[in-house]
Amino acid sequence: MGNRRRIVLDLGLWAIALFLASVFFRQGISKFSDSSGWAQAFRQWHFPVWFRLCVGAAETAAAALLLTRRTASGGAIMIIAVMIGAMGTHVWWGRPWQITSELLPLLLGTIVAVGRRKSFFLRRKAEKTS
């Protein structure tokens, strides 16, 4: 792969990661407020307060992990997991048409997870065969 193409792909991954980090940092922090719209929504879905706080912590942590190349894949995987859970909630409560708001973060999270997989710090190094 050419050097120019590699740079463009890297910049694209950074742009997506920064966009996701911005969105999920703000949304994660908002889940800590008992008076937020998220608090009302989680009550309506019959989720306990601790679950809303865990989702907020996961989203905030995912946003932070997206900010470095070595942890971006892990942050993206966390976003994917939260989005799948959110989609399941909409389907469970009989509102499957609402899953559309999770599709873009799910897609972008998948792009970052795949694009940064080789940099992920938990990835094992290939052993040399003699």
DSSP file (Angstrom, degrees, kcal/mol; ACC not computed):
  #  RESIDUE AA STRUCTURE BP1 BP2  ACC     N-H-->O    O-->H-N    N-H-->O    O-->H-N    TCO  KAPPA ALPHA  PHI   PSI    X-CA   Y-CA   Z-CA
    1    1 A M              0   0    0      0, 0.0     5,-0.0     0, 0.0     0, 0.0   0.000 360.0 360.0 360.0 136.6    0.0    0.0    0.0
    2    2 A G     >  -     0   0    0      1,-0.1     4,-2.2     4,-0.0     5,-0.2  -0.253 360.0-120.9 -67.9 153.7    1.3    3.4   -0.9
    3    3 A N  H  > S+     0   0    0      1,-0.2     4,-2.1     2,-0.2     5,-0.2   0.888 112.6  52.4 -61.8 -40.8    2.5    5.8    1.7
    4    4 A R  H  > S+     0   0    0      2,-0.2     4,-2.3     1,-0.2    -1,-0.2   0.914 110.0  48.2 -63.3 -43.2   -0.1    8.5    0.6
    5    5 A R  H  > S+     0   0    0      1,-0.2     4,-2.6     2,-0.2     5,-0.2   0.899 109.9  52.6 -64.1 -41.1   -3.0    6.0    0.9
    6    6 A R  H  X S+     0   0    0     -4,-2.2     4,-2.2     2,-0.2    -1,-0.2   0.896 109.9  48.7 -61.4 -41.0   -1.8    4.8    4.3
    7    7 A I  H  X S+     0   0    0     -4,-2.1     4,-2.6     2,-0.2    -2,-0.2   0.918 111.2  49.4 -65.6 -44.3   -1.7    8.5    5.5
    8    8 A V  H  X S+     0   0    0     -4,-2.3     4,-2.3     2,-0.2    -2,-0.2   0.915 112.5  47.8 -62.9 -43.2   -5.2    9.2    4.1
    9    9 A L  H  X S+     0   0    0     -4,-2.6     4,-2.3     2,-0.2    -1,-0.2   0.903 111.9  50.0 -63.5 -41.1   -6.6    6.0    5.8
   10   10 A D  H  X S+     0   0    0     -4,-2.2     4,-2.3     2,-0.2    -2,-0.2   0.917 111.0  48.3 -64.1 -43.5   -5.0    6.9    9.1
   11   11 A L  H  X S+     0   0    0     -4,-2.6     4,-2.5     1,-0.2    -1,-0.2   0.887 110.6  52.4 -63.6 -38.9   -6.4   10.4    9.0
   12   12 A G  H  X S+     0   0    0     -4,-2.3     4,-2.3     2,-0.2    -2,-0.2   0.909 109.2  48.9 -62.8 -42.5   -9.8    9.0    8.2
   13   13 A L  H  X S+     0   0    0     -4,-2.3     4,-2.7     1,-0.2    -2,-0.2   0.897 111.4  50.1 -64.3 -39.9   -9.6    6.7   11.2
   14   14 A W  H  X S+     0   0    0     -4,-2.3     4,-2.8     2,-0.2     5,-0.2   0.915 109.5  51.0 -64.1 -41.8   -8.6    9.6   13.4
   15   15 A A  H  X S+     0   0    0     -4,-2.5     4,-2.1     2,-0.2    -2,-0.2   0.927 113.5  44.4 -61.7 -44.7  -11.5   11.7   12.2
   16   16 A I  H  X S+     0   0    0     -4,-2.3     4,-2.7     2,-0.2     5,-0.2   0.928 114.1  49.8 -64.9 -45.1  -14.0    8.9   12.9
   17   17 A A  H  X S+     0   0    0     -4,-2.7     4,-2.6     1,-0.2    -2,-0.2   0.904 111.6  48.1 -62.7 -41.7  -12.4    8.2   16.3
   18   18 A L  H  X S+     0   0    0     -4,-2.8     4,-2.2     2,-0.2    -1,-0.2   0.882 111.4  50.7 -67.2 -37.7  -12.5   11.8   17.3
   19   19 A F  H  X S+     0   0    0     -4,-2.1     4,-2.3    -5,-0.2    -2,-0.2   0.951 113.4  44.9 -62.4 -49.2  -16.1   12.2   16.2
   20   20 A L  H  X S+     0   0    0     -4,-2.7     4,-3.0     1,-0.2     5,-0.3   0.906 112.0  52.5 -62.0 -41.8  -17.1    9.1   18.2
   21   21 A A  H  X S+     0   0    0     -4,-2.6     4,-2.0    -5,-0.2     5,-0.2   0.908 109.9  49.0 -61.3 -41.9  -15.1   10.2   21.2
   22   22 A S  H  X S+     0   0    0     -4,-2.2     4,-1.8     2,-0.2    -2,-0.2   0.937 115.5  42.9 -62.8 -48.0  -16.9   13.6   21.2
   23   23 A V  H  X S+     0   0    0     -4,-2.3     4,-2.6     1,-0.2     5,-0.2   0.945 118.0  43.4 -64.7 -49.4  -20.3   12.1   20.9
   24   24 A F  H  X S+     0   0    0     -4,-3.0     4,-2.1     2,-0.2     5,-0.2   0.769 110.0  55.5 -76.3 -24.6  -19.8    9.3   23.5
   25   25 A F  H  X S+     0   0    0     -4,-2.0     4,-2.4    -5,-0.3    -1,-0.2   0.958 113.5  41.7 -66.5 -48.9  -18.0   11.5   26.0
   26   26 A R  H  X S+     0   0    0     -4,-1.8     4,-1.9    -5,-0.2    -2,-0.2   0.927 119.2  44.0 -63.6 -45.3  -20.9   14.0   26.0
   27   27 A Q  H  X S+     0   0    0     -4,-2.6     4,-0.9     2,-0.2    -1,-0.2   0.871 113.2  51.7 -70.0 -36.0  -23.6   11.2   26.1
   28   28 A G  H >< S+     0   0    0     -4,-2.1     3,-0.7    -5,-0.2     4,-0.3   0.932 110.5  47.6 -64.7 -45.5  -21.7    9.2   28.7
   29   29 A I  H >< S+     0   0    0     -4,-2.4     3,-1.8     1,-0.2     4,-0.3   0.885 106.3  58.8 -62.5 -38.9  -21.4   12.2   31.0
   30   30 A S  H >< S+     0   0    0     -4,-1.9     3,-1.1     1,-0.3    -1,-0.2   0.750  93.7  66.7 -65.6 -21.9  -25.1   13.0   30.6
   31   31 A K  T << S+     0   0    0     -4,-0.9    -1,-0.3    -3,-0.7    -2,-0.2   0.609  89.2  66.6 -74.4 -10.2  -26.1    9.6   31.9
   32   32 A F  T <  S+     0   0    0     -3,-1.8     2,-0.4    -4,-0.3    -1,-0.2   0.600  82.4  91.5 -84.0 -11.3  -24.7   10.5   35.3
   33   33 A S    X   -     0   0    0     -3,-1.1     3,-1.0    -4,-0.3     6,-0.3  -0.718  64.9-153.1 -89.4 130.1  -27.4   13.1   35.9
   34   34 A D  T 3  S+     0   0    0     -2,-0.4    -1,-0.1     1,-0.2    -3,-0.0   0.639  97.1  50.6 -72.8 -13.5  -30.6   12.0   37.6
   35   35 A S  T 3  S+     0   0    0      4,-0.1    -1,-0.2     5,-0.0    -3,-0.0   0.346  87.3 110.9-105.4   6.0  -32.5   14.8   35.9
   36   36 A S  S <> S-     0   0    0     -3,-1.0     4,-1.5    -6,-0.2     3,-0.2  -0.279  81.6-111.8 -77.2 164.4  -31.4   14.1   32.3
   37   37 A G  H  > S+     0   0    0      1,-0.2     4,-2.5     2,-0.2     5,-0.1   0.814 119.3  60.5 -61.3 -30.3  -33.5   12.7   29.5
   38   38 A W  H  > S+     0   0    0      2,-0.2     4,-2.8     1,-0.2     5,-0.2   0.886  99.8  54.0 -66.3 -37.7  -31.4    9.6   29.8
   39   39 A A  H  > S+     0   0    0     -6,-0.3     4,-1.8    -9,-0.2    -1,-0.2   0.919 110.7  46.7 -61.6 -42.2  -32.5    9.1   33.4
   40   40 A Q  H  X S+     0   0    0     -4,-1.5     4,-2.4     2,-0.2    -2,-0.2   0.924 112.6  49.5 -64.2 -44.3  -36.1    9.3   32.3
   41   41 A A  H  X S+     0   0    0     -4,-2.5     4,-2.0     1,-0.2    -2,-0.2   0.920 110.3  49.4 -63.1 -44.4  -35.6    6.9   29.4
   42   42 A F  H  <>S+     0   0    0     -4,-2.8     5,-2.8     1,-0.2    -1,-0.2   0.865 111.4  50.3 -64.9 -35.0  -33.8    4.3   31.5
   43   43 A R  H ><5S+     0   0    0     -4,-1.8     3,-1.4    -5,-0.2    -1,-0.2   0.917 109.4  51.2 -65.3 -42.4  -36.7    4.5   34.1
   44   44 A Q  H 3<5S+     0   0    0     -4,-2.4    -2,-0.2     1,-0.3    -1,-0.2   0.851 109.6  49.8 -63.2 -34.5  -39.2    4.0   31.2
   45   45 A W  T 3<5S-     0   0    0     -4,-2.0    -1,-0.3    -5,-0.2    -2,-0.2   0.423 116.0-119.0 -83.8   1.7  -37.2    0.9   30.1
   46   46 A H  T < 5 +     0   0    0     -3,-1.4    -3,-0.2     1,-0.2    -2,-0.1   0.781  61.8 148.9  65.6  30.5  -37.3   -0.4   33.7
   47   47 A F      < -     0   0    0     -5,-2.8    -1,-0.2    -6,-0.2    -2,-0.1  -0.742  48.8-113.8 -90.3 143.1  -33.5   -0.4   34.0
   48   48 A P    >>  -     0   0    0      0, 0.0     4,-1.5     0, 0.0     3,-0.7  -0.320  25.4-110.5 -71.5 160.5  -32.0    0.3   37.5
   49   49 A V  H 3> S+     0   0    0      1,-0.2     4,-2.3     2,-0.2     5,-0.2   0.883 116.7  59.1 -58.3 -41.4  -30.0    3.4   38.2
   50   50 A W  H 3> S+     0   0    0      1,-0.2     4,-2.1     2,-0.2    -1,-0.2   0.837 103.0  53.6 -60.7 -31.4  -26.8    1.4   38.6
   51   51 A F  H <> S+     0   0    0     -3,-0.7     4,-2.5     2,-0.2    -1,-0.2   0.916 107.3  49.8 -69.9 -42.0  -27.2    0.1   35.0
   52   52 A R  H  X S+     0   0    0     -4,-1.5     4,-2.4     1,-0.2    -2,-0.2   0.912 111.8  49.5 -59.6 -42.2  -27.6    3.7   33.6
   53   53 A L  H  X S+     0   0    0     -4,-2.3     4,-2.5     2,-0.2    -1,-0.2   0.882 109.9  50.8 -65.5 -38.3  -24.4    4.7   35.5
   54   54 A C  H  X S+     0   0    0     -4,-2.1     4,-2.7     2,-0.2    -2,-0.2   0.904 110.2  49.3 -65.4 -41.3  -22.5    1.6   34.1
   55   55 A V  H  X S+     0   0    0     -4,-2.5     4,-2.6     2,-0.2    -2,-0.2   0.922 111.8  49.5 -63.5 -42.7  -23.6    2.5   30.6
   56   56 A G  H  X S+     0   0    0     -4,-2.4     4,-2.4     1,-0.2    -2,-0.2   0.906 112.0  47.9 -61.3 -41.8  -22.4    6.1   31.2
   57   57 A A  H  X S+     0   0    0     -4,-2.5     4,-2.7     2,-0.2     5,-0.2   0.905 111.9  50.0 -65.5 -41.0  -19.1    4.9   32.5
   58   58 A A  H  X S+     0   0    0     -4,-2.7     4,-2.6     2,-0.2    -2,-0.2   0.917 112.5  46.8 -64.1 -42.8  -18.7    2.5   29.6
   59   59 A E  H  X S+     0   0    0     -4,-2.6     4,-2.1     2,-0.2    -2,-0.2   0.907 114.2  47.1 -66.9 -40.7  -19.4    5.3   27.1
   60   60 A T  H  X S+     0   0    0     -4,-2.4     4,-1.9    -5,-0.2    -2,-0.2   0.910 114.2  47.1 -67.0 -42.0  -17.1    7.7   28.8
   61   61 A A  H  X S+     0   0    0     -4,-2.7     4,-2.6     2,-0.2    -2,-0.2   0.908 110.4  52.7 -65.3 -41.5  -14.3    5.1   29.0
   62   62 A A  H  X S+     0   0    0     -4,-2.6     4,-1.7    -5,-0.2    -2,-0.2   0.909 107.2  52.8 -60.2 -41.6  -14.8    4.2   25.4
   63   63 A A  H  < S+     0   0    0     -4,-2.1     4,-0.3     1,-0.2    -1,-0.2   0.914 110.9  46.8 -60.3 -42.9  -14.4    7.8   24.4
   64   64 A A  H >< S+     0   0    0     -4,-1.9     3,-1.4     1,-0.2    -2,-0.2   0.904 109.8  53.2 -66.1 -41.0  -11.2    8.1   26.3
   65   65 A L  H >< S+     0   0    0     -4,-2.6     3,-1.2     1,-0.3     6,-0.3   0.800  99.2  64.1 -65.5 -28.2   -9.8    4.8   24.8
   66   66 A L  T 3< S+     0   0    0     -4,-1.7    -1,-0.3     1,-0.2    -2,-0.2   0.647  86.9  74.8 -68.1 -13.5  -10.5    6.1   21.3
   67   67 A L  T <  S+     0   0    0     -3,-1.4     2,-0.4    -4,-0.3    -1,-0.2   0.509  91.7  55.0 -85.2  -3.7   -8.0    8.9   21.8
   68   68 A T  S X> S-     0   0    0     -3,-1.2     4,-1.4    -4,-0.1     3,-0.6  -0.976  77.5-131.4-128.3 147.6   -4.9    6.7   21.4
   69   69 A R  T 34 S+     0   0    0     -2,-0.4     4,-0.5     1,-0.2     3,-0.2   0.873 105.5  52.9 -60.9 -39.6   -4.0    4.4   18.6
   70   70 A R  T 34 S+     0   0    0      1,-0.2    51,-2.3     2,-0.1    52,-0.3   0.729 120.2  31.1 -73.9 -21.6   -3.2    1.4   20.8
   71   71 A T  T <> S+     0   0    0     -3,-0.6     4,-2.1    -6,-0.3     3,-0.3   0.458  91.1  95.1-113.4  -3.2   -6.5    1.5   22.7
   72   72 A A  H  X S+     0   0    0     -4,-1.4     4,-2.5     1,-0.2     5,-0.2   0.868  83.3  54.4 -59.4 -38.9   -8.8    2.8   20.0
   73   73 A S  H  > S+     0   0    0     -4,-0.5     4,-2.2    43,-0.3    -1,-0.2   0.904 108.4  49.4 -63.0 -40.5   -9.9   -0.7   18.9
   74   74 A G  H  > S+     0   0    0     -3,-0.3     4,-1.9     2,-0.2    -2,-0.2   0.907 111.5  48.7 -64.1 -42.6  -10.9   -1.5   22.5
   75   75 A G  H  X S+     0   0    0     -4,-2.1     4,-1.9   -10,-0.2    -2,-0.2   0.893 110.8  50.7 -63.1 -40.3  -12.9    1.7   22.8
   76   76 A A  H  X S+     0   0    0     -4,-2.5     4,-2.5     1,-0.2    -2,-0.2   0.885 108.0  52.4 -65.4 -38.7  -14.6    1.0   19.5
   77   77 A I  H  X S+     0   0    0     -4,-2.2     4,-2.3     2,-0.2    -1,-0.2   0.879 107.6  52.6 -65.3 -36.6  -15.5   -2.5   20.7
   78   78 A M  H  X S+     0   0    0     -4,-1.9     4,-2.3     2,-0.2    -1,-0.2   0.908 109.5  48.8 -63.7 -41.0  -17.1   -1.0   23.8
   79   79 A I  H  X S+     0   0    0     -4,-1.9     4,-2.7     2,-0.2    -2,-0.2   0.913 109.5  52.4 -64.0 -42.8  -19.2    1.3   21.6
   80   80 A I  H  X S+     0   0    0     -4,-2.5     4,-2.3     1,-0.2    -2,-0.2   0.926 110.2  48.5 -58.4 -45.1  -20.3   -1.6   19.5
   81   81 A A  H  X S+     0   0    0     -4,-2.3     4,-2.1     1,-0.2    -2,-0.2   0.918 112.4  47.7 -63.1 -44.1  -21.4   -3.6   22.6
   82   82 A V  H  X S+     0   0    0     -4,-2.3     4,-2.4     1,-0.2    -1,-0.2   0.902 112.2  50.1 -64.7 -40.2  -23.3   -0.6   24.0
   83   83 A M  H  X S+     0   0    0     -4,-2.7     4,-2.5     2,-0.2    -1,-0.2   0.882 109.1  50.8 -67.4 -37.8  -25.0    0.0   20.6
   84   84 A I  H  X S+     0   0    0     -4,-2.3     4,-2.3    -5,-0.2    -1,-0.2   0.912 111.6  48.8 -64.9 -40.7  -26.0   -3.6   20.3
   85   85 A G  H  X S+     0   0    0     -4,-2.1     4,-2.0     2,-0.2    -2,-0.2   0.904 110.9  49.9 -62.9 -41.6  -27.5   -3.4   23.8
   86   86 A A  H  X S+     0   0    0     -4,-2.4     4,-2.1     2,-0.2    -2,-0.2   0.902 110.4  50.0 -64.3 -40.9  -29.4   -0.2   22.9
   87   87 A M  H  X S+     0   0    0     -4,-2.5     4,-2.2     1,-0.2    -1,-0.2   0.912 109.3  51.9 -63.4 -41.8  -30.7   -1.8   19.7
   88   88 A G  H  X S+     0   0    0     -4,-2.3     4,-2.8     1,-0.2    -1,-0.2   0.878 106.9  53.8 -61.5 -38.0  -31.9   -4.8   21.7
   89   89 A T  H  X S+     0   0    0     -4,-2.0     4,-2.2     2,-0.2    -1,-0.2   0.925 108.5  48.7 -62.0 -45.3  -33.7   -2.5   24.2
   90   90 A H  H  <>S+     0   0    0     -4,-2.1     5,-3.1     1,-0.2    -2,-0.2   0.912 114.2  45.6 -62.4 -42.2  -35.6   -0.8   21.3
   91   91 A V  H ><5S+     0   0    0     -4,-2.2     3,-1.7     3,-0.2    -2,-0.2   0.927 111.0  53.2 -66.4 -44.4  -36.6   -4.1   19.9
   92   92 A W  H 3<5S+     0   0    0     -4,-2.8    -2,-0.2     1,-0.3    -1,-0.2   0.881 109.1  49.0 -57.6 -41.2  -37.6   -5.5   23.3
   93   93 A W  T 3<5S-     0   0    0     -4,-2.2    -1,-0.3    -5,-0.2    -2,-0.2   0.211 122.3-104.6 -89.4  16.5  -39.9   -2.6   24.0
   94   94 A G  T < 5S+     0   0    0     -3,-1.7    -3,-0.2     1,-0.1    -2,-0.1   0.764  91.6 109.4  73.9  27.0  -41.6   -2.9   20.6
   95   95 A R    > < +     0   0    0     -5,-3.1     3,-2.0    -6,-0.2     4,-0.2  -0.431  25.7 153.3-128.9  59.3  -39.9    0.1   18.9
   96   96 A P  G >   +     0   0    0      0, 0.0     3,-1.5     0, 0.0    -5,-0.2   0.747  67.0  69.6 -64.6 -21.4  -37.6   -1.5   16.4
   97   97 A W  G >  S+     0   0    0      1,-0.3     3,-0.8    -7,-0.1    -6,-0.1   0.683  88.0  67.7 -68.4 -15.0  -37.7    1.5   14.1
   98   98 A Q  G X  S+     0   0    0     -3,-2.0     3,-1.2     1,-0.2    -1,-0.3   0.519  74.2  86.2 -82.4  -4.0  -35.7    3.4   16.7
   99   99 A I  G X>  +     0   0    0     -3,-1.5     3,-1.5     1,-0.2     4,-0.8   0.647  66.8  84.8 -69.7 -10.8  -32.6    1.3   16.1
  100  100 A T  H X> S+     0   0    0     -3,-0.8     4,-0.7     1,-0.3     3,-0.5   0.812  80.5  61.2 -61.9 -28.8  -31.7    3.7   13.3
  101  101 A S  H <4 S+     0   0    0     -3,-1.2    -1,-0.3     1,-0.2    -2,-0.2   0.710 106.3  47.0 -71.9 -17.2  -30.0    6.1   15.9
  102  102 A E  H <> S+     0   0    0     -3,-1.5     4,-2.0    -4,-0.2    -1,-0.2   0.590  93.0  79.4 -95.2 -12.5  -27.6    3.3   16.8
  103  103 A L  H <X S+     0   0    0     -4,-0.8     4,-2.7    -3,-0.5     5,-0.2   0.914  91.2  48.7 -66.0 -43.7  -26.7    2.3   13.3
  104  104 A L  H  X S+     0   0    0     -4,-0.7     4,-3.0     2,-0.2     5,-0.3   0.954 114.1  44.4 -64.8 -50.0  -24.2    5.1   12.5
  105  105 A P  H  > S+     0   0    0      0, 0.0     4,-2.7     0, 0.0     5,-0.2   0.887 114.1  52.4 -61.2 -34.6  -22.2    4.7   15.8
  106  106 A L  H  X S+     0   0    0     -4,-2.0     4,-2.0     2,-0.2    -2,-0.2   0.938 113.0  43.5 -63.0 -46.6  -22.2    0.9   15.3
  107  107 A L  H  X S+     0   0    0     -4,-2.7     4,-2.1     2,-0.2    -1,-0.2   0.935 116.7  45.7 -64.4 -47.7  -20.9    1.2   11.7
  108  108 A L  H  X S+     0   0    0     -4,-3.0     4,-2.2     1,-0.2    -2,-0.2   0.888 111.8  52.3 -66.0 -38.4  -18.3    3.8   12.7
  109  109 A G  H  X S+     0   0    0     -4,-2.7     4,-2.7    -5,-0.3    -1,-0.2   0.894 109.0  50.8 -62.0 -39.6  -17.2    1.8   15.7
  110  110 A T  H  X S+     0   0    0     -4,-2.0     4,-2.5    -5,-0.2     5,-0.3   0.904 108.2  52.2 -64.7 -41.2  -16.8   -1.2   13.5
  111  111 A I  H  X S+     0   0    0     -4,-2.1     4,-2.7     1,-0.2    -2,-0.2   0.927 113.4  43.7 -60.8 -45.0  -14.6    0.8   11.1
  112  112 A V  H  X S+     0   0    0     -4,-2.2     4,-2.4     2,-0.2    -2,-0.2   0.917 112.5  52.5 -67.6 -42.9  -12.3    2.0   13.9
  113  113 A A  H  < S+     0   0    0     -4,-2.7     4,-0.3     1,-0.2    -2,-0.2   0.918 117.1  38.4 -59.7 -43.8  -12.2   -1.5   15.5
  114  114 A V  H >< S+     0   0    0     -4,-2.5     3,-0.9     1,-0.2     4,-0.3   0.912 116.6  50.9 -73.4 -42.5  -11.1   -3.1   12.3
  115  115 A G  H 3< S+     0   0    0     -4,-2.7     3,-0.2    -5,-0.3    -2,-0.2   0.809 118.4  36.9 -66.6 -30.4   -8.9   -0.2   11.2
  116  116 A R  T >X S+     0   0    0     -4,-2.4     3,-1.2    -5,-0.2     4,-0.8   0.297  83.9 106.8-103.6   8.5   -6.9   -0.1   14.5
  117  117 A R  G X4 S+     0   0    0     -3,-0.9     3,-0.6    -4,-0.3    -1,-0.2   0.832  76.9  54.5 -60.4 -33.7   -6.9   -3.9   15.2
  118  118 A K  G 34 S+     0   0    0     -4,-0.3    -1,-0.3    -3,-0.2    -2,-0.1   0.741 110.1  47.4 -73.3 -21.1   -3.2   -4.2   14.3
  119  119 A S  G <4 S+     0   0    0     -3,-1.2    -1,-0.2   -50,-0.2    -2,-0.2   0.547  80.3 126.0 -92.5  -9.0   -2.3   -1.5   16.8
  120  120 A F    X<  -     0   0    0     -4,-0.8     3,-1.5    -3,-0.6   -49,-0.2  -0.262  60.3-138.1 -60.6 132.1   -4.4   -2.8   19.7
  121  121 A F  T 3  S+     0   0    0    -51,-2.3    -1,-0.2     1,-0.3   -50,-0.1   0.696  99.0  55.4 -69.5 -19.9   -2.2   -3.3   22.8
  122  122 A L  T 3  S+     0   0    0    -52,-0.3    -1,-0.3     2,-0.1     2,-0.2   0.526  81.4 112.3 -88.3  -4.7   -3.7   -6.7   23.7
  123  123 A R  S <  S-     0   0    0     -3,-1.5     2,-0.2    -6,-0.1    -5,-0.0  -0.476  70.3-122.7 -71.4 133.8   -2.9   -8.2   20.4
  124  124 A R        -     0   0    0     -2,-0.2     2,-0.3     1,-0.1    -1,-0.1  -0.503  22.3-116.8 -75.9 143.1   -0.3  -10.9   20.5
  125  125 A K        -     0   0    0     -2,-0.2     2,-0.2     1,-0.1    -1,-0.1  -0.578  36.1-103.8 -76.2 141.0    2.8  -10.5   18.4
  126  126 A A        -     0   0    0     -2,-0.3     2,-0.2     1,-0.1    -1,-0.1  -0.453  36.9-124.7 -66.2 132.2    3.2  -13.2   15.8
  127  127 A E        -     0   0    0     -2,-0.2     2,-0.3     1,-0.1    -1,-0.1  -0.560  21.5-117.9 -79.1 142.2    5.8  -15.7   16.9
  128  128 A K        -     0   0    0     -2,-0.2     2,-0.4     2,-0.0    -1,-0.1  -0.622  23.9-142.7 -79.4 135.3    8.7  -16.3   14.5
  129  129 A T              0   0    0     -2,-0.3    -1,-0.0     1,-0.1     0, 0.0  -0.825 360.0 360.0 -99.4 139.2    8.9  -19.8   13.2
  130  130 A S              0   0    0     -2,-0.4    -1,-0.1     0, 0.0    -2,-0.0   0.447 360.0 360.0 -91.6 360.0   12.3  -21.3   12.7
